[in-house]
């Protein structure tokens, strides 16, 4: 059994690479998470949106991914197998790429990746043109809550020369999770049909996801397109605002949801509130009475 030493190395963008080095310099695995070395142009989940396990019992971060064990010899492969589980509310594509790699001058080796027992292409590390960093080794769609079994495989061809057995190989893998587009939401507003000036009325909003589930974030109430009050936090998808109109008139009330997490923003249909001034109504009544007097 080879001695294993594990070190966590910080990488740009607060990402991390898990490095597992083996005594004797026979084999080393560098695992770069979520585009630390390869960053395709797509929407990517955070590192903690996927969790990992070596046995589907203990789950955690990338430190749960096991290192290689064994000695690489002609005709044999060494595999690191782990489980990756999607903890987001959206599906996405788990992708495994080849990162930067090095070999001894006479070393002959290849890499491949199995996901759910389906193997990607075998990439020969002695052919630089075929083993460019960023080469996709395998990919699979992972739905919310679903688990994928990933095996990172390093092998030596059976026809490998004696020089390969005295050399070393340092493969580098990069994982990326390309999430689906954000989920659509529906926002509704509830307001009274009428109100009096200088008396508070209750305005309420509700925001739901595509499956009718409540979402978080904040909403902004508006009257005729102008903000009224400060943004209000959603609790179980609902928010309320007590508001006092100071001027009479008809107001178009809408609610704007800012969007949060996996959810897109949305705007409600409008509700009209007719606001009257009780004092002005009284003046109108007195005026009518004077007209009757003058008319007599």
PASEBA-1860 file (N, C-alpha, C; in nm, 3 decimals):
! residues 296
1> XXXXXXXX> 0.086/-0.119/0.000/0.000/0.000/0.000/0.089/0.123/0.000 ~ 0.063/0.214/-0.092/0.140/0.336/-0.099/0.097/0.434/0.008 ~ 0.190/0.511/0.059/0.158/0.614/0.157/0.084/0.727/0.087 ~ -0.024/0.776/0.147/-0.105/0.881/0.087/-0.095/1.007/0.170 ~ -0.076/1.119/0.104/-0.075/1.247/0.173/-0.172/1.340/0.100 ~ -0.264/1.400/0.172/-0.365/1.487/0.111/-0.345/1.630/0.156 ~ -0.345/1.723/0.061/-0.327/1.865/0.089/-0.431/1.944/0.014 ~ -0.490/2.043/0.078/-0.585/2.132/0.012/-0.513/2.258/-0.030
9> XXXXXXXX> -0.523/2.293/-0.158/-0.453/2.409/-0.213/-0.555/2.512/-0.258 ~ -0.541/2.635/-0.211/-0.632/2.741/-0.254/-0.603/2.776/-0.399 ~ -0.710/2.808/-0.473/-0.698/2.846/-0.613/-0.773/2.975/-0.636 ~ -0.752/3.043/-0.750/-0.821/3.171/-0.774/-0.972/3.156/-0.764 ~ -1.038/3.264/-0.724/-1.184/3.264/-0.716/-1.236/3.188/-0.597 ~ -1.157/3.172/-0.494/-1.197/3.100/-0.372/-1.230/2.955/-0.399 ~ -1.184/2.901/-0.513/-1.204/2.760/-0.541/-1.086/2.683/-0.484 ~ -1.100/2.553/-0.476/-0.994/2.473/-0.417/-0.962/2.353/-0.506
17> XXXXXXXX> -0.839/2.310/-0.496/-0.798/2.188/-0.564/-0.758/2.086/-0.459 ~ -0.811/1.966/-0.474/-0.775/1.859/-0.382/-0.660/1.780/-0.443 ~ -0.547/1.779/-0.377/-0.428/1.714/-0.430/-0.395/1.591/-0.346 ~ -0.386/1.478/-0.413/-0.349/1.355/-0.344/-0.220/1.303/-0.406 ~ -0.111/1.305/-0.331/0.018/1.263/-0.383/0.058/1.130/-0.320 ~ 0.123/1.047/-0.396/0.158/0.914/-0.349/0.309/0.902/-0.337 ~ 0.352/0.838/-0.226/0.494/0.815/-0.205/0.553/0.736/-0.320 ~ 0.679/0.762/-0.353/0.744/0.693/-0.464/0.724/0.765/-0.595
25> XXXXXXXX> 0.645/0.873/-0.596/0.622/0.956/-0.716/0.574/0.873/-0.834 ~ 0.501/0.766/-0.805/0.448/0.684/-0.914/0.325/0.747/-0.976 ~ 0.238/0.803/-0.891/0.112/0.853/-0.942/0.063/0.967/-0.854 ~ 0.004/1.068/-0.914/-0.056/1.177/-0.837/-0.185/1.221/-0.903 ~ -0.281/1.259/-0.822/-0.410/1.307/-0.872/-0.431/1.451/-0.827 ~ -0.456/1.539/-0.922/-0.491/1.677/-0.890/-0.635/1.697/-0.936 ~ -0.722/1.733/-0.845/-0.863/1.748/-0.877/-0.902/1.894/-0.862 ~ -0.932/1.961/-0.972/-0.971/2.102/-0.968/-1.123/2.111/-0.978
33> XXXXXXXX> -1.184/2.177/-0.879/-1.329/2.179/-0.873/-1.387/2.302/-0.941 ~ -1.489/2.280/-1.024/-1.572/2.386/-1.079/-1.493/2.496/-1.149 ~ -1.422/2.453/-1.252/-1.362/2.551/-1.339/-1.239/2.621/-1.284 ~ -1.174/2.566/-1.183/-1.053/2.630/-1.134/-0.947/2.634/-1.245 ~ -0.948/2.530/-1.329/-0.855/2.528/-1.442/-0.929/2.538/-1.575 ~ -1.049/2.487/-1.581/-1.128/2.490/-1.703/-1.258/2.560/-1.672 ~ -1.289/2.666/-1.741/-1.410/2.743/-1.711/-1.491/2.764/-1.837 ~ -1.574/2.665/-1.878/-1.657/2.683/-1.997/-1.755/2.798/-1.975
41> XXXXXXXX> -1.798/2.861/-2.085/-1.892/2.973/-2.075/-2.033/2.919/-2.052 ~ -2.077/2.919/-1.927/-2.209/2.866/-1.892/-2.243/2.913/-1.753 ~ -2.368/2.883/-1.713/-2.408/2.914/-1.576/-2.361/2.801/-1.486 ~ -2.288/2.834/-1.382/-2.229/2.731/-1.298/-2.282/2.738/-1.156 ~ -2.296/2.622/-1.096/-2.339/2.617/-0.957/-2.219/2.645/-0.867 ~ -2.248/2.677/-0.741/-2.141/2.693/-0.644/-2.088/2.557/-0.603 ~ -1.967/2.556/-0.544/-1.906/2.430/-0.502/-1.997/2.353/-0.408 ~ -2.063/2.424/-0.315/-2.144/2.353/-0.216/-2.280/2.314/-0.269
49> XXXXXXXX> -2.309/2.338/-0.398/-2.435/2.292/-0.456/-2.430/2.144/-0.491 ~ -2.312/2.087/-0.498/-2.295/1.942/-0.512/-2.226/1.893/-0.386 ~ -2.268/1.777/-0.339/-2.200/1.716/-0.225/-2.146/1.581/-0.267 ~ -2.044/1.536/-0.196/-1.967/1.421/-0.241/-1.957/1.316/-0.132 ~ -1.939/1.192/-0.176/-1.926/1.082/-0.082/-1.848/0.969/-0.146 ~ -1.774/0.897/-0.064/-1.703/0.779/-0.111/-1.787/0.653/-0.095 ~ -1.892/0.660/-0.010/-1.969/0.540/0.020/-2.121/0.562/0.021 ~ -2.167/0.683/-0.016/-2.310/0.719/-0.013/-2.368/0.718/0.128
57> XXXXXXXX> -2.281/0.721/0.226/-2.325/0.729/0.366/-2.281/0.864/0.425 ~ -2.152/0.890/0.416/-2.096/1.016/0.465/-2.082/1.113/0.349 ~ -2.151/1.227/0.360/-2.149/1.328/0.254/-2.078/1.453/0.302 ~ -2.014/1.521/0.212/-1.945/1.645/0.248/-1.890/1.714/0.125 ~ -1.779/1.787/0.143/-1.718/1.859/0.032/-1.622/1.767/-0.043 ~ -1.534/1.825/-0.122/-1.445/1.745/-0.206/-1.345/1.661/-0.126 ~ -1.332/1.690/0.001/-1.241/1.608/0.081/-1.292/1.465/0.096 ~ -1.419/1.441/0.063/-1.474/1.305/0.068/-1.435/1.222/-0.053
65> XXXXXXXX> -1.378/1.285/-0.156/-1.337/1.211/-0.276/-1.210/1.133/-0.244 ~ -1.211/1.002/-0.261/-1.095/0.921/-0.223/-0.979/0.937/-0.321 ~ -0.858/0.915/-0.271/-0.740/0.917/-0.356/-0.720/0.782/-0.422 ~ -0.620/0.775/-0.509/-0.587/0.648/-0.574/-0.515/0.556/-0.477 ~ -0.534/0.427/-0.497/-0.462/0.325/-0.421/-0.408/0.221/-0.518 ~ -0.283/0.180/-0.497/-0.226/0.078/-0.583/-0.107/0.130/-0.659 ~ -0.057/0.046/-0.749/0.060/0.077/-0.831/0.022/0.063/-0.977 ~ 0.055/0.163/-1.056/0.021/0.160/-1.197/0.121/0.073/-1.271
73> XXXXXXXX> 0.070/-0.032/-1.340/0.156/-0.126/-1.414/0.093/-0.149/-1.551 ~ 0.170/-0.200/-1.648/0.117/-0.224/-1.782/-0.008/-0.313/-1.780 ~ -0.110/-0.269/-1.854/-0.232/-0.346/-1.865/-0.329/-0.327/-1.751 ~ -0.296/-0.241/-1.655/-0.383/-0.221/-1.540/-0.430/-0.074/-1.531 ~ -0.536/-0.054/-1.452/-0.591/0.080/-1.429/-0.607/0.103/-1.280 ~ -0.596/0.227/-1.240/-0.622/0.268/-1.102/-0.739/0.366/-1.106 ~ -0.832/0.346/-1.015/-0.957/0.423/-1.020/-0.987/0.490/-0.887 ~ -1.033/0.613/-0.895/-1.090/0.684/-0.780/-1.238/0.701/-0.807
81> XXXXXXXX> -1.322/0.634/-0.727/-1.466/0.638/-0.748/-1.534/0.713/-0.634 ~ -1.625/0.802/-0.671/-1.700/0.878/-0.570/-1.840/0.905/-0.623 ~ -1.922/0.961/-0.537/-2.060/0.994/-0.572/-2.079/1.144/-0.562 ~ -2.148/1.200/-0.659/-2.178/1.344/-0.661/-2.329/1.361/-0.663 ~ -2.382/1.437/-0.568/-2.527/1.455/-0.556/-2.564/1.602/-0.576 ~ -2.667/1.623/-0.660/-2.715/1.758/-0.689/-2.806/1.805/-0.577 ~ -2.766/1.910/-0.507/-2.845/1.962/-0.395/-2.922/2.088/-0.432 ~ -2.919/2.127/-0.561/-2.992/2.247/-0.603/-3.136/2.212/-0.636
89> XXXXXXXX> -3.215/2.315/-0.665/-3.354/2.294/-0.706/-3.367/2.289/-0.858 ~ -3.253/2.290/-0.925/-3.252/2.281/-1.071/-3.167/2.165/-1.117 ~ -3.202/2.110/-1.233/-3.118/2.008/-1.293/-2.998/2.074/-1.359 ~ -2.906/1.992/-1.404/-2.788/2.045/-1.470/-2.703/1.933/-1.525 ~ -2.593/1.971/-1.586/-2.503/1.873/-1.647/-2.371/1.873/-1.571 ~ -2.335/1.757/-1.518/-2.206/1.737/-1.453/-2.106/1.700/-1.561 ~ -1.998/1.777/-1.569/-1.898/1.756/-1.672/-1.762/1.734/-1.609 ~ -1.685/1.644/-1.666/-1.549/1.616/-1.620/-1.454/1.643/-1.736
97> XXXXXXXX> -1.354/1.726/-1.710/-1.257/1.765/-1.811/-1.117/1.720/-1.771 ~ -1.030/1.715/-1.870/-0.888/1.693/-1.844/-0.825/1.828/-1.816 ~ -0.751/1.837/-1.708/-0.680/1.960/-1.677/-0.535/1.951/-1.723 ~ -0.450/2.033/-1.667/-0.308/2.024/-1.698/-0.252/1.893/-1.644 ~ -0.158/1.834/-1.712/-0.103/1.706/-1.670/0.045/1.701/-1.708 ~ 0.118/1.614/-1.642/0.259/1.592/-1.674/0.290/1.444/-1.664 ~ 0.390/1.401/-1.740/0.439/1.264/-1.731/0.591/1.266/-1.742 ~ 0.653/1.159/-1.696/0.797/1.142/-1.718/0.822/1.124/-1.867
105> XXXXXXXX> 0.944/1.154/-1.914/0.972/1.149/-2.059/0.931/1.018/-2.125 ~ 0.950/0.903/-2.059/0.920/0.775/-2.122/0.789/0.715/-2.072 ~ 0.714/0.790/-1.994/0.591/0.738/-1.934/0.481/0.724/-2.039 ~ 0.413/0.611/-2.036/0.297/0.587/-2.123/0.175/0.565/-2.033 ~ 0.074/0.650/-2.051/-0.045/0.640/-1.967/-0.163/0.702/-2.040 ~ -0.281/0.671/-1.992/-0.403/0.729/-2.048/-0.500/0.757/-1.934 ~ -0.600/0.836/-1.962/-0.707/0.863/-1.865/-0.842/0.844/-1.934 ~ -0.940/0.814/-1.853/-1.079/0.810/-1.898/-1.167/0.830/-1.776
113> XXXXXXXX> -1.294/0.861/-1.799/-1.387/0.885/-1.688/-1.515/0.806/-1.712 ~ -1.554/0.730/-1.611/-1.682/0.660/-1.614/-1.783/0.735/-1.528 ~ -1.904/0.754/-1.580/-2.012/0.811/-1.501/-2.133/0.720/-1.516 ~ -2.178/0.667/-1.403/-2.290/0.571/-1.403/-2.263/0.457/-1.500 ~ -2.141/0.403/-1.494/-2.098/0.286/-1.571/-2.085/0.312/-1.721 ~ -2.099/0.436/-1.763/-2.078/0.470/-1.903/-1.943/0.539/-1.916 ~ -1.853/0.481/-1.996/-1.719/0.536/-2.008/-1.710/0.639/-2.119 ~ -1.638/0.745/-2.091/-1.607/0.843/-2.193/-1.488/0.795/-2.273
121> XXXXXXXX> -1.439/0.876/-2.366/-1.327/0.834/-2.451/-1.198/0.816/-2.371 ~ -1.116/0.725/-2.417/-0.983/0.707/-2.360/-0.890/0.810/-2.424 ~ -0.823/0.886/-2.340/-0.733/0.991/-2.389/-0.590/0.955/-2.355 ~ -0.508/0.940/-2.458/-0.369/0.899/-2.443/-0.284/1.019/-2.404 ~ -0.221/1.013/-2.289/-0.140/1.124/-2.242/-0.006/1.135/-2.313 ~ 0.026/1.041/-2.398/0.150/1.052/-2.476/0.125/1.126/-2.607 ~ 0.000/1.154/-2.638/-0.035/1.227/-2.760/-0.087/1.363/-2.720 ~ 0.000/1.461/-2.722/-0.035/1.593/-2.672/-0.154/1.652/-2.747
129> XXXXXXXX> -0.163/1.627/-2.878/-0.272/1.684/-2.956/-0.408/1.633/-2.910 ~ -0.414/1.511/-2.862/-0.540/1.452/-2.818/-0.569/1.483/-2.671 ~ -0.468/1.522/-2.597/-0.483/1.539/-2.453/-0.468/1.685/-2.413 ~ -0.534/1.772/-2.486/-0.528/1.914/-2.455/-0.605/1.942/-2.327 ~ -0.551/2.024/-2.236/-0.629/2.064/-2.119/-0.762/2.127/-2.162 ~ -0.868/2.086/-2.097/-1.001/2.132/-2.135/-1.077/2.030/-2.216 ~ -1.013/1.919/-2.252/-1.083/1.812/-2.325/-1.189/1.750/-2.235 ~ -1.313/1.743/-2.284/-1.419/1.682/-2.204/-1.403/1.531/-2.205
137> XXXXXXXX> -1.402/1.472/-2.086/-1.384/1.328/-2.073/-1.515/1.254/-2.056 ~ -1.616/1.320/-1.999/-1.747/1.259/-1.985/-1.842/1.363/-1.926 ~ -1.971/1.339/-1.941/-2.072/1.431/-1.888/-2.202/1.355/-1.870 ~ -2.285/1.403/-1.776/-2.414/1.340/-1.753/-2.510/1.442/-1.693 ~ -2.636/1.428/-1.724/-2.737/1.515/-1.664/-2.773/1.463/-1.525 ~ -2.781/1.557/-1.428/-2.814/1.521/-1.290/-2.931/1.608/-1.245 ~ -3.043/1.544/-1.216/-3.162/1.616/-1.173/-3.152/1.651/-1.024 ~ -3.237/1.743/-0.975/-3.233/1.778/-0.832/-3.246/1.655/-0.743
145> XXXXXXXX> -3.155/1.640/-0.649/-3.157/1.525/-0.557/-3.097/1.398/-0.614 ~ -3.064/1.398/-0.741/-3.010/1.278/-0.805/-2.861/1.264/-0.778 ~ -2.812/1.138/-0.776/-2.672/1.109/-0.752/-2.609/1.043/-0.873 ~ -2.488/1.085/-0.907/-2.412/1.024/-1.016/-2.288/0.957/-0.958 ~ -2.254/0.841/-1.012/-2.133/0.770/-0.972/-2.021/0.803/-1.070 ~ -1.914/0.860/-1.020/-1.804/0.907/-1.105/-1.677/0.829/-1.073 ~ -1.611/0.779/-1.177/-1.484/0.709/-1.161/-1.379/0.777/-1.247 ~ -1.274/0.827/-1.182/-1.161/0.886/-1.252/-1.057/0.776/-1.271
153> XXXXXXXX> -1.030/0.743/-1.394/-0.947/0.626/-1.425/-0.815/0.668/-1.490 ~ -0.705/0.613/-1.438/-0.574/0.630/-1.499/-0.520/0.490/-1.529 ~ -0.476/0.470/-1.654/-0.429/0.337/-1.691/-0.298/0.341/-1.766 ~ -0.235/0.224/-1.775/-0.111/0.209/-1.852/-0.134/0.103/-1.959 ~ -0.105/0.134/-2.085/-0.125/0.034/-2.190/-0.047/-0.093/-2.162 ~ -0.102/-0.205/-2.204/-0.035/-0.333/-2.176/0.099/-0.343/-2.249 ~ 0.110/-0.268/-2.358/0.235/-0.273/-2.435/0.336/-0.169/-2.388 ~ 0.311/-0.106/-2.274/0.399/-0.001/-2.225/0.541/-0.053/-2.205
161> XXXXXXXX> 0.637/0.033/-2.231/0.777/-0.006/-2.220/0.821/-0.013/-2.074 ~ 0.941/-0.070/-2.054/0.994/-0.078/-1.919/1.017/0.060/-1.859 ~ 1.047/0.158/-1.944/1.070/0.292/-1.894/0.948/0.352/-1.827 ~ 0.829/0.311/-1.871/0.706/0.362/-1.810/0.696/0.319/-1.665 ~ 0.746/0.198/-1.635/0.730/0.146/-1.500/0.821/0.216/-1.399 ~ 0.917/0.291/-1.449/1.004/0.366/-1.359/0.971/0.515/-1.360 ~ 0.863/0.552/-1.429/0.829/0.692/-1.443/0.715/0.732/-1.352 ~ 0.658/0.847/-1.383/0.546/0.897/-1.304/0.449/0.971/-1.394
169> XXXXXXXX> 0.326/0.979/-1.352/0.224/1.052/-1.425/0.144/1.135/-1.326 ~ 0.115/1.258/-1.362/0.034/1.346/-1.279/-0.086/1.394/-1.360 ~ -0.195/1.320/-1.359/-0.314/1.365/-1.431/-0.387/1.472/-1.350 ~ -0.464/1.553/-1.417/-0.537/1.660/-1.351/-0.678/1.663/-1.408 ~ -0.777/1.649/-1.321/-0.916/1.649/-1.364/-0.987/1.774/-1.314 ~ -1.083/1.821/-1.392/-1.162/1.937/-1.353/-1.309/1.903/-1.363 ~ -1.384/1.931/-1.255/-1.529/1.907/-1.253/-1.603/2.039/-1.269 ~ -1.713/2.035/-1.341/-1.794/2.154/-1.356/-1.941/2.110/-1.355
177> XXXXXXXX> -2.026/2.195/-1.300/-2.170/2.167/-1.298/-2.242/2.283/-1.365 ~ -2.294/2.259/-1.485/-2.364/2.362/-1.562/-2.514/2.350/-1.533 ~ -2.566/2.444/-1.459/-2.706/2.436/-1.416/-2.799/2.487/-1.525 ~ -2.924/2.440/-1.517/-3.027/2.489/-1.608/-3.055/2.636/-1.580 ~ -3.129/2.698/-1.670/-3.169/2.836/-1.650/-3.256/2.851/-1.525 ~ -3.261/2.971/-1.472/-3.338/2.996/-1.350/-3.485/2.966/-1.372 ~ -3.553/2.932/-1.263/-3.694/2.896/-1.268/-3.782/3.020/-1.276 ~ -3.890/3.008/-1.353/-3.983/3.120/-1.366/-4.071/3.131/-1.241
185> XXXXXXXX> -4.115/3.253/-1.212/-4.201/3.277/-1.096/-4.327/3.352/-1.138 ~ -4.427/3.346/-1.052/-4.552/3.421/-1.071/-4.576/3.507/-0.949 ~ -4.594/3.637/-0.971/-4.618/3.731/-0.861/-4.758/3.788/-0.872 ~ -4.830/3.792/-0.761/-4.965/3.850/-0.758/-4.971/3.954/-0.646 ~ -5.059/4.053/-0.665/-5.077/4.158/-0.566/-5.225/4.164/-0.529 ~ -5.252/4.189/-0.403/-5.388/4.206/-0.355/-5.399/4.342/-0.288 ~ -5.500/4.422/-0.331/-5.518/4.557/-0.276/-5.668/4.586/-0.267 ~ -5.711/4.672/-0.175/-5.852/4.707/-0.166/-5.894/4.790/-0.288
193> XXXXXXXX> -6.022/4.782/-0.323/-6.072/4.861/-0.436/-6.075/5.010/-0.405 ~ -6.104/5.042/-0.279/-6.115/5.183/-0.239/-6.036/5.208/-0.112 ~ -6.003/5.336/-0.091/-5.931/5.376/0.030/-5.955/5.524/0.054 ~ -5.936/5.567/0.178/-5.945/5.708/0.214/-5.805/5.763/0.234 ~ -5.788/5.889/0.205/-5.659/5.954/0.231/-5.629/5.953/0.381 ~ -5.503/5.945/0.412/-5.452/5.952/0.549/-5.498/5.836/0.637 ~ -5.543/5.727/0.575/-5.578/5.606/0.650/-5.504/5.488/0.588 ~ -5.429/5.414/0.671/-5.348/5.303/0.621/-5.434/5.190/0.566
201> XXXXXXXX> -5.389/5.134/0.454/-5.454/5.016/0.396/-5.349/4.906/0.383 ~ -5.393/4.784/0.372/-5.304/4.670/0.363/-5.289/4.625/0.218 ~ -5.165/4.622/0.171/-5.131/4.570/0.039/-5.054/4.439/0.060 ~ -5.083/4.340/-0.017/-5.015/4.211/0.002/-4.968/4.155/-0.132 ~ -4.863/4.073/-0.123/-4.805/4.010/-0.243/-4.777/3.864/-0.215 ~ -4.778/3.785/-0.321/-4.743/3.643/-0.310/-4.662/3.604/-0.433 ~ -4.553/3.531/-0.411/-4.466/3.487/-0.521/-4.453/3.336/-0.515 ~ -4.475/3.270/-0.630/-4.467/3.125/-0.637/-4.376/3.082/-0.751
209> XXXXXXXX> -4.313/2.965/-0.732/-4.233/2.905/-0.837/-4.320/2.828/-0.935 ~ -4.258/2.760/-1.033/-4.335/2.690/-1.137/-4.420/2.575/-1.084 ~ -4.382/2.519/-0.972/-4.460/2.411/-0.914/-4.551/2.460/-0.802 ~ -4.567/2.591/-0.793/-4.653/2.647/-0.689/-4.585/2.660/-0.555 ~ -4.454/2.635/-0.551/-4.382/2.643/-0.424/-4.348/2.787/-0.391 ~ -4.348/2.819/-0.261/-4.315/2.954/-0.216/-4.167/2.981/-0.235 ~ -4.132/3.106/-0.264/-3.993/3.141/-0.286/-3.951/3.251/-0.189 ~ -3.821/3.274/-0.180/-3.768/3.378/-0.093/-3.724/3.500/-0.172
217> XXXXXXXX> -3.662/3.594/-0.103/-3.620/3.717/-0.167/-3.700/3.835/-0.117 ~ -3.707/3.941/-0.196/-3.782/4.060/-0.158/-3.872/4.106/-0.272 ~ -3.974/4.185/-0.236/-4.062/4.246/-0.336/-4.067/4.396/-0.311 ~ -4.093/4.470/-0.418/-4.110/4.614/-0.408/-4.251/4.650/-0.455 ~ -4.328/4.711/-0.366/-4.461/4.759/-0.403/-4.446/4.892/-0.477 ~ -4.530/4.911/-0.579/-4.525/5.034/-0.657/-4.666/5.087/-0.681 ~ -4.678/5.219/-0.687/-4.803/5.287/-0.722/-4.775/5.374/-0.843 ~ -4.845/5.345/-0.954/-4.820/5.416/-1.080/-4.674/5.410/-1.121
225> XXXXXXXX> -4.608/5.299/-1.091/-4.469/5.278/-1.129/-4.367/5.336/-1.033 ~ -4.411/5.402/-0.929/-4.320/5.461/-0.831/-4.315/5.377/-0.704 ~ -4.195/5.362/-0.648/-4.180/5.282/-0.527/-4.262/5.342/-0.413 ~ -4.330/5.255/-0.340/-4.396/5.296/-0.216/-4.344/5.207/-0.105 ~ -4.285/5.267/-0.006/-4.224/5.189/0.100/-4.093/5.128/0.055 ~ -4.026/5.062/0.148/-3.900/4.993/0.121/-3.928/4.851/0.073 ~ -3.829/4.785/0.011/-3.848/4.644/-0.026/-3.887/4.560/0.096 ~ -3.976/4.464/0.075/-4.027/4.381/0.183/-3.983/4.237/0.161
233> XXXXXXXX> -3.929/4.175/0.266/-3.884/4.036/0.256/-4.003/3.941/0.249 ~ -3.989/3.839/0.165/-4.092/3.736/0.154/-4.075/3.635/0.267 ~ -4.185/3.597/0.327/-4.187/3.491/0.427/-4.286/3.387/0.378 ~ -4.235/3.266/0.350/-4.318/3.162/0.289/-4.384/3.213/0.162 ~ -4.309/3.295/0.087/-4.359/3.345/-0.040/-4.456/3.461/-0.032 ~ -4.476/3.518/0.088/-4.575/3.624/0.104/-4.512/3.747/0.170 ~ -4.569/3.865/0.138/-4.523/3.990/0.198/-4.640/4.087/0.205 ~ -4.639/4.173/0.305/-4.745/4.273/0.320/-4.683/4.409/0.344
241> XXXXXXXX> -4.762/4.514/0.309/-4.719/4.652/0.331/-4.839/4.734/0.373 ~ -4.829/4.800/0.486/-4.932/4.896/0.528/-4.893/5.032/0.471 ~ -4.981/5.088/0.388/-4.947/5.212/0.320/-5.061/5.312/0.331 ~ -5.024/5.441/0.346/-5.121/5.549/0.358/-5.111/5.641/0.237 ~ -5.219/5.652/0.163/-5.225/5.744/0.050/-5.257/5.884/0.103 ~ -5.185/5.985/0.056/-5.206/6.122/0.104/-5.289/6.206/0.007 ~ -5.300/6.160/-0.117/-5.374/6.236/-0.218/-5.482/6.148/-0.280 ~ -5.596/6.209/-0.310/-5.704/6.137/-0.376/-5.668/6.107/-0.521
249> XXXXXXXX> -5.730/6.003/-0.575/-5.706/5.966/-0.714/-5.709/5.815/-0.731 ~ -5.694/5.770/-0.854/-5.686/5.628/-0.885/-5.539/5.589/-0.899 ~ -5.498/5.483/-0.828/-5.359/5.438/-0.829/-5.350/5.296/-0.881 ~ -5.255/5.274/-0.971/-5.228/5.139/-1.023/-5.120/5.075/-0.937 ~ -5.156/4.969/-0.865/-5.064/4.904/-0.770/-5.005/4.778/-0.834 ~ -4.874/4.768/-0.834/-4.806/4.648/-0.883/-4.700/4.605/-0.782 ~ -4.653/4.481/-0.796/-4.545/4.430/-0.712/-4.436/4.375/-0.804 ~ -4.311/4.412/-0.776/-4.196/4.366/-0.853/-4.112/4.273/-0.766
257> XXXXXXXX> -4.099/4.147/-0.809/-4.016/4.050/-0.738/-3.875/4.055/-0.796 ~ -3.776/4.069/-0.710/-3.638/4.089/-0.754/-3.572/3.962/-0.805 ~ -3.626/3.845/-0.769/-3.559/3.719/-0.802/-3.459/3.684/-0.692 ~ -3.434/3.555/-0.671/-3.340/3.511/-0.568/-3.303/3.366/-0.593 ~ -3.177/3.333/-0.568/-3.132/3.195/-0.580/-3.161/3.140/-0.719 ~ -3.239/3.032/-0.725/-3.269/2.966/-0.851/-3.390/3.026/-0.922 ~ -3.444/3.137/-0.874/-3.569/3.189/-0.927/-3.551/3.324/-0.996 ~ -3.616/3.338/-1.112/-3.615/3.464/-1.186/-3.710/3.564/-1.121
265> XXXXXXXX> -3.687/3.691/-1.146/-3.779/3.794/-1.100/-3.905/3.796/-1.184 ~ -4.010/3.862/-1.136/-4.136/3.873/-1.208/-4.213/3.993/-1.158 ~ -4.313/4.035/-1.236/-4.395/4.152/-1.203/-4.541/4.111/-1.205 ~ -4.617/4.157/-1.107/-4.759/4.123/-1.099/-4.842/4.203/-1.198 ~ -4.963/4.156/-1.222/-5.062/4.240/-1.289/-5.099/4.352/-1.192 ~ -5.161/4.456/-1.243/-5.194/4.571/-1.158/-5.332/4.559/-1.097 ~ -5.347/4.620/-0.981/-5.476/4.635/-0.913/-5.498/4.785/-0.892 ~ -5.620/4.833/-0.917/-5.648/4.976/-0.903/-5.715/5.005/-0.769
273> XXXXXXXX> -5.660/5.105/-0.700/-5.717/5.151/-0.574/-5.768/5.294/-0.596 ~ -5.896/5.315/-0.574/-5.955/5.448/-0.586/-5.953/5.514/-0.449 ~ -5.877/5.623/-0.437/-5.858/5.691/-0.310/-5.940/5.821/-0.311 ~ -6.017/5.840/-0.206/-6.097/5.962/-0.192/-6.058/6.037/-0.066 ~ -6.089/6.169/-0.066/-6.060/6.254/0.049/-6.193/6.285/0.118 ~ -6.220/6.230/0.234/-6.348/6.252/0.303/-6.377/6.398/0.327 ~ -6.276/6.480/0.353/-6.296/6.622/0.379/-6.350/6.693/0.255 ~ -6.298/6.661/0.138/-6.345/6.722/0.015/-6.488/6.683/-0.016
281> XXXXXXXX> -6.524/6.559/0.022/-6.662/6.515/0.000/-6.756/6.600/0.084 ~ -6.717/6.639/0.206/-6.799/6.722/0.292/-6.818/6.861/0.233 ~ -6.710/6.917/0.175/-6.719/7.048/0.114/-6.817/7.049/-0.001 ~ -6.818/6.939/-0.075/-6.910/6.930/-0.188/-7.053/6.933/-0.141 ~ -7.082/6.870/-0.030/-7.219/6.867/0.024/-7.262/7.005/0.066 ~ -7.176/7.086/0.128/-7.209/7.222/0.171/-7.234/7.311/0.052 ~ -7.155/7.294/-0.055/-7.170/7.374/-0.176/-7.307/7.353/-0.236 ~ -7.354/7.228/-0.233/-7.484/7.199/-0.289/-7.594/7.269/-0.211
289> XXXXXXXX> -7.577/7.276/-0.085/-7.676/7.339/0.002/-7.684/7.490/-0.026 ~ -7.567/7.555/-0.052/-7.567/7.698/-0.083/-7.635/7.726/-0.215 ~ -7.611/7.642/-0.314/-7.676/7.659/-0.444/-7.827/7.655/-0.432 ~ -7.877/7.569/-0.345/-8.022/7.560/-0.325/-8.075/7.690/-0.264 ~ -7.998/7.747/-0.171/-8.039/7.871/-0.106/-8.045/7.985/-0.207 ~ -7.936/7.995/-0.288/-7.932/8.103/-0.388/-8.038/8.085/-0.492 ~ -8.071/7.963/-0.518/-8.173/7.936/-0.620/-8.312/7.977/-0.574 ~ -8.330/7.977/-0.444/-8.461/8.017/-0.394/-8.477/8.167/-0.397
END
